[in-house]
Amino acid sequence: MRKLPKPTEQEINEGPQTVSFQIANGNARQGCILQTSFPTKARAQKYLLANWPTIEKMARDALATGTVEGGQLKLTMI
């Protein structure tokens, strides 16, 4: 198993990382942001990919309820 890189000093200073992704919304695409508690982008991306079905459902539920902020769906890691 591959080890994930240690956080850089910049990442430590920036704090928790976000990951951006898009979901289909009819004929359009909806931008989404997932706020994680991970210190590196690599770990945040790995979390997104490992939990994609759950995160996609959360994004679709948020889209259905109309909780779009600034043109993007903002989700927080569970």
N, C-alpha and C positions, 0 to 999 in steps of 0.2 A: 504494500500500500504506500502510495506517495504521501510524503509529509507536506503540509501546507506551509507556505512561507510565513516567517515571523513578521509581525507588523513593523513597518518602517517608523521612524520617528515622526514623520509627517502624518501618517495614519493614526498614530497614538494621539497626536495633538488635535487631529480632526475629530476624533471620537468615533461613535458608531457610524457604520457605512450604510449607504442606500444603494439599491439596485433598481435600474429602470428596465421596464419591459412593456410590450404592447399586447393587447388582445383584440380580436376581431369584434366589431360592433356593426353588424349588418355589412354594408359595403365599405365601411370606414374602419380605421384603426383607433383604438383608445389607448392613450399613454397612461402608464401606471408607474408608481414609485413604491417600493417596499423598503421601509425603514427597519434595519436590523440592529442587533446589539453587538455584532461582530466587529472586531477592530480592523479587518482587512477586506478589501473588495473580493478577493479570491474566496474567502470563507462565506461571504454574503452571497456570492454567485452560486457556490456549491449548495448552500441552503435553499436558494430559489429552485435550482434544478431538482434537488432531492425531494422537495415538497410541492412541486408544481401543481398536481391535481388540487390540493387544498388551497393553494394561493390563487389559482385560477378561479376556483369557486368563490372565494372571498371577493375577488375583483368583479366577477359577474354579479354577485349579490349587491355589491356597492354600486355598480352601474345601474342595476334595476331600481335601486332606491334613490338614485340621483345624487349621490354624495360626491360629486365631482367638484374639486377645488382648483381654481385656476386652470381649468382645462385638463387636469390630470386626476386620476384616482390615487389617493394616498393611503397606503396600507401600512400597518405596523406588525412586526413579527410577533407571532403568538408564542 
